Amino acid sequence: MTLVVKLGSSIVAADDGGLRTDVLDSVCAQAAALCRAGEPLVMVTSGSIATGIRLLGLEARPRAIDELQAASAVGQGSLYREYESRLQEGQAAAAQVLLTASDVASRASYLNARQTLRRLVEWGVVPVINENDTVATDEITFGDNDFLAAQVAIMLEARLLVLLTNTEGVFTADPGADPGAKLITSVEHFSELAEMDIGDRTSVFGSGGMRSKVAAAEMASGSGIEVRICNGTVDGSLTKAASGEAAGTTFPARKRPASGFKQWLKHAKPAAGRIVVDDGAARVLSQSGSSLLPVGVTGVEGRFEAGDAVEVVASGVVIGKGIVNYSAEEADRIKGMKSKDVLDLMPQASEELVHRDYFVLA
């Protein structure tokens, strides 16, 4: 069972853009020690843009997508070499892996990436993964490497995901603004955090924040993976988290996660459109695990083809996501029709608009 550890920009880079060598030394030494002890380990890193900004001498993080991509291209290789040299010092081999959201949106690419990562960890190699910012677009991106780390953990069915940041974990309020904020050591239900001001601040060069990490934790823990958010600037925190000692905030794994395919569908496959259903269809989908038939459909939104993922919506609320058997034009044509009438109209068509085996609740 693999351990996935993610280092945020606040861990990798200081506010002036310089590499936090002491922190990187510490985390890579801990990672290498765990690897030597037989722990399959994957590292997900932020910081290529911050590294590129520093190397280029830019005064601030760019805003334009082409500037961000160019900065990432400059920083990516340099950042990986920092990991590689430190892991080699700890007698652990490293491999650079760059992923985009489109790599995991395609089921075939997803399975291929999973097999490659599995082979690397079987060989005792530590994959160092980053989003391939150079070719990512505004429309196709993970948004933040917290989500990339969660995707990787789900892909590998990891035993533990550790999100390293520059605070002790999740607090009852933003500790930077409220000195009375208290550390939350365990989160059983995410609704506990809904009304709390847990903070959205990130480093100068980062794009995430604590809410991003909590959302990634919800994604991974819901897939049966324990998650820890803890302070990577404290030496030994990764080792403690990996061994099960108290460290930061723990999000226990859900005991009955969905299948690997449905995890991919829920978290990695983007929706190309929406199908609006009536309350009866929503109730059957939510409670009985049935397929979605055209008779329960009241509306079709967006442009999609058969085989695309669509969100299923009732009364303005997304109740799930599924792989649709019809194009948007066809779905609009048969909405509200009984199965017999659909088959009379389209004899070779599927009876289900979305089959229950290809549907996952939100």
C-alpha positions in Angstrom: 0.0 0.0 0.0 1.5 3.3 -1.2 2.1 6.5 0.8 1.4 9.7 -1.1 3.0 12.9 0.3 2.3 16.3 -1.1 4.5 19.4 -0.6 2.8 22.7 -1.2 4.5 25.9 -2.4 4.7 27.1 1.2 7.0 24.1 1.9 9.1 24.3 -1.3 9.5 28.1 -1.6 9.9 31.0 0.8 7.9 34.2 0.2 11.0 35.7 -1.6 10.9 32.8 -4.1 14.1 31.2 -2.7 14.1 27.4 -2.2 13.5 26.3 1.4 16.5 24.0 1.4 16.2 23.1 5.1 12.6 22.0 4.7 13.3 20.1 1.4 16.4 18.5 3.1 14.2 17.3 6.0 11.2 16.0 4.0 13.4 14.2 1.4 15.5 12.6 4.1 12.4 11.3 5.8 11.0 10.1 2.5 14.2 8.3 1.6 14.3 6.6 5.0 10.7 5.4 4.6 11.5 4.1 1.2 14.6 2.2 2.5 12.4 0.7 5.2 10.2 -0.8 2.4 7.4 1.9 2.2 6.3 2.4 -1.4 6.2 6.2 -1.6 5.1 8.9 -4.1 5.8 12.6 -3.8 3.6 15.3 -5.3 5.1 18.7 -5.4 4.1 22.3 -6.1 6.7 25.0 -6.7 7.8 24.8 -10.4 6.3 28.2 -11.1 7.8 29.7 -8.0 11.2 28.2 -9.0 10.8 29.6 -12.5 9.9 33.1 -11.1 13.0 33.1 -9.0 15.3 31.9 -11.8 13.8 34.5 -14.2 14.1 37.3 -11.6 10.4 38.2 -11.9 9.0 40.4 -9.1 5.7 38.7 -8.7 3.7 35.6 -9.7 2.4 36.2 -13.3 -1.3 36.2 -14.1 -1.5 35.4 -17.8 -1.6 31.7 -18.5 1.2 31.8 -21.1 3.5 33.5 -18.5 2.7 30.9 -15.9 3.4 28.1 -18.4 6.7 29.7 -19.4 7.7 30.2 -15.7 6.8 26.6 -15.1 8.9 25.4 -18.0 11.9 27.2 -16.6 11.4 26.0 -13.1 10.3 22.4 -13.6 13.6 20.7 -14.4 15.5 22.7 -11.8 12.9 21.8 -9.1 13.0 18.1 -10.0 16.8 18.0 -9.7 16.5 19.4 -6.2 14.4 16.4 -5.2 16.5 13.9 -7.2 19.8 14.9 -5.6 18.3 14.8 -2.0 16.6 11.5 -2.5 19.8 10.0 -4.0 21.7 11.2 -0.9 19.2 9.1 1.0 19.8 6.1 -1.3 16.4 6.4 -3.0 16.0 6.6 -6.8 13.7 9.2 -8.2 11.6 9.6 -11.4 10.0 12.8 -12.8 6.3 12.4 -13.7 4.3 15.3 -15.2 0.5 14.9 -15.4 -2.4 17.0 -16.7 -6.0 16.7 -15.8 -6.7 15.4 -19.3 -4.4 12.5 -18.6 -6.7 11.3 -15.9 -10.0 12.4 -17.6 -9.4 9.7 -20.2 -10.0 6.2 -18.7 -7.3 4.7 -20.9 -4.7 7.3 -20.0 -5.7 7.0 -16.3 -5.1 3.3 -16.3 -1.8 3.7 -18.2 -0.6 6.4 -15.7 -1.6 4.1 -12.8 0.3 1.2 -14.2 3.4 3.3 -14.8 3.4 4.7 -11.2 2.8 1.2 -9.8 5.8 -0.1 -11.7 8.0 2.7 -10.5 7.1 2.0 -6.8 7.5 -1.7 -7.3 11.0 -1.0 -8.4 11.6 1.1 -5.3 11.7 4.4 -7.3 10.1 7.5 -5.8 7.9 9.2 -8.5 8.1 13.0 -8.1 4.9 14.2 -9.6 3.8 17.7 -10.7 1.1 19.1 -12.9 2.4 19.7 -16.4 1.7 23.4 -16.2 3.5 24.0 -19.5 0.7 22.4 -21.5 -2.3 22.6 -19.1 -5.1 25.1 -20.0 -7.6 27.1 -18.0 -10.2 24.7 -19.1 -8.3 21.5 -18.4 -6.4 21.8 -15.1 -6.3 20.3 -11.6 -6.6 23.8 -10.2 -4.3 23.1 -7.4 -1.8 20.3 -6.6 -3.8 19.3 -3.5 -6.4 17.9 -5.9 -3.6 16.3 -8.0 -2.3 14.6 -4.9 -5.8 13.3 -4.0 -6.2 12.0 -7.6 -2.9 10.2 -7.4 -3.8 8.7 -4.0 -7.1 7.5 -5.4 -5.4 6.2 -8.6 -3.0 4.1 -6.5 -5.4 3.1 -3.8 -2.9 4.6 -1.3 -3.0 3.6 2.3 -2.3 7.3 3.4 -2.2 10.8 1.9 -0.1 13.3 3.7 -0.6 17.0 2.8 2.4 19.0 4.1 1.8 22.7 4.7 3.3 25.4 6.8 0.8 25.2 9.7 0.1 22.4 12.2 -3.1 21.4 10.5 -6.8 22.5 10.4 -7.8 25.0 13.1 -11.2 26.1 14.4 -10.4 29.6 12.9 -7.6 31.1 10.8 -4.6 31.0 13.2 -3.1 33.9 11.3 -6.0 36.1 12.2 -7.3 34.6 15.5 -4.8 33.8 18.3 -7.5 31.7 20.0 -7.8 29.3 17.2 -7.4 25.6 18.3 -6.0 22.7 16.3 -8.6 20.1 15.2 -6.9 16.8 15.6 -9.6 14.7 13.8 -12.4 15.3 11.4 -15.1 12.6 11.2 -17.7 14.7 9.4 -16.8 17.5 7.0 -20.0 19.3 7.9 -18.2 20.2 11.2 -15.9 22.6 9.2 -18.6 24.2 7.1 -19.2 27.2 9.3 -15.6 27.6 10.5 -13.3 30.2 9.1 -10.4 27.7 8.6 -8.6 30.2 6.3 -7.9 30.4 2.6 -4.5 32.0 2.8 -1.7 30.5 0.9 1.9 31.5 0.2 2.8 34.3 -2.2 3.5 31.7 -4.9 0.8 29.2 -4.1 -2.7 28.7 -5.6 -4.3 26.7 -2.9 -5.1 27.3 0.8 -6.5 25.3 3.7 -10.0 24.9 2.1 -8.3 23.4 -1.0 -6.6 20.9 1.3 -9.8 20.0 3.1 -11.6 19.5 -0.2 -8.8 17.2 -1.3 -9.0 15.4 2.0 -12.7 14.9 1.5 -12.1 13.5 -1.9 -9.5 11.0 -0.8 -11.0 9.9 2.5 -14.3 9.3 0.7 -12.4 6.9 -1.5 -11.2 4.9 1.5 -7.9 6.7 2.1 -6.8 8.2 5.4 -5.5 11.7 5.1 -3.3 13.8 7.3 -2.7 17.6 7.0 0.4 18.5 9.0 3.3 20.9 9.3 6.1 20.0 6.9 8.4 22.6 8.3 8.7 20.6 11.5 11.3 17.9 11.2 9.9 14.4 11.6 6.3 15.3 10.9 6.2 13.1 7.8 7.6 10.1 9.7 5.1 10.6 12.5 2.2 10.8 10.1 3.4 7.7 8.2 3.7 5.7 11.4 0.3 6.7 12.7 1.6 8.9 15.5 -0.3 12.1 16.4 0.5 14.7 13.8 -1.7 17.5 12.5 -5.3 16.9 11.5 -6.5 13.4 10.6 -9.3 12.5 8.2 -10.2 8.9 8.7 -10.9 6.7 5.6 -14.5 6.0 4.7 -15.1 2.3 5.3 -17.1 1.5 2.1 -15.5 3.4 -0.8 -16.8 3.1 -4.3 -15.2 1.0 -7.0 -12.1 2.2 -8.8 -14.1 3.0 -11.9 -16.7 5.0 -10.0 -14.0 6.9 -8.1 -12.5 7.9 -11.4 -15.9 8.9 -12.8 -16.7 11.0 -9.7 -13.4 12.7 -9.2 -11.4 12.7 -12.5 -13.9 12.6 -15.4 -15.2 16.1 -16.2 -18.9 16.6 -17.0 -19.6 17.7 -20.5 -23.2 18.7 -19.8 -26.3 18.2 -17.5 -29.4 16.1 -17.5 -32.3 17.5 -15.5 -34.6 14.9 -13.9 -37.9 15.0 -12.0 -38.2 14.3 -8.3 -39.3 10.7 -8.9 -36.3 9.9 -11.0 -34.0 11.6 -8.4 -35.5 9.5 -5.7 -35.1 6.3 -7.6 -31.5 7.1 -8.5 -30.6 8.2 -4.9 -32.3 5.4 -3.0 -32.7 2.4 -5.2 -29.5 2.4 -7.3 -31.5 2.1 -10.5 -30.6 3.3 -14.0 -31.8 6.6 -15.4 -34.5 6.1 -18.0 -35.6 8.8 -20.5 -39.1 9.0 -18.9 -37.7 10.7 -15.9 -35.8 13.4 -17.8 -37.2 16.9 -18.1 -34.3 18.8 -19.6 -30.9 18.6 -21.3 -28.1 21.2 -20.9 -24.8 21.5 -22.8 -23.3 19.7 -25.8 -22.2 16.1 -25.3 -21.8 12.9 -27.1 -22.6 9.3 -26.2 -19.8 8.1 -23.8 -19.3 11.5 -22.2 -19.9 12.2 -18.5 -22.9 14.3 -17.5 -24.1 15.6 -14.2 -27.6 14.6 -13.2 -29.5 17.4 -11.6 -32.8 17.7 -9.7 -34.3 20.9 -8.4 -31.0 22.7 -9.1 -29.0 20.2 -7.1 -26.4 17.8 -8.6 -27.3 14.3 -7.4 -24.7 12.4 -9.3 -22.6 11.9 -12.4 -22.8 9.2 -15.1 -21.7 8.1 -18.5 -24.5 8.9 -21.0 -25.6 6.5 -23.8 -27.0 9.3 -26.0 -25.8 12.6 -27.4 -27.3 15.8 -26.1 -29.4 16.1 -29.3 -30.7 12.5 -28.9 -31.3 12.9 -25.2 -33.4 16.1 -25.8 -35.3 14.2 -28.5 -36.4 11.3 -26.2 -36.7 13.1 -22.8 -39.9 12.2 -21.0 -40.6 9.2 -23.3 -41.3 5.7 -22.0 -38.7 3.0 -22.9 -41.1 1.3 -25.4 -41.6 4.5 -27.3 -37.9 5.2 -27.3 -37.1 1.7 -28.8 -39.9 2.2 -31.4 -38.2 5.5 -32.4 -34.6 4.2 -32.2 -34.6 0.4 -32.4 -30.9 0.0 -31.8 -30.7 2.4 -28.9 -30.1 1.5 -25.3 -33.1 1.5 -22.9 -31.1 3.4 -20.3 -30.0 7.0 -20.7 -27.4 6.3 -18.0 -26.9 2.8 -16.7 -26.6 2.3 -13.0 -23.2 0.6 -13.4 -21.9 3.9 -14.9 -23.5 6.3 -12.4 -22.1 7.6 -9.1 -23.9 9.7 -6.5 -22.5 13.1 -5.8 
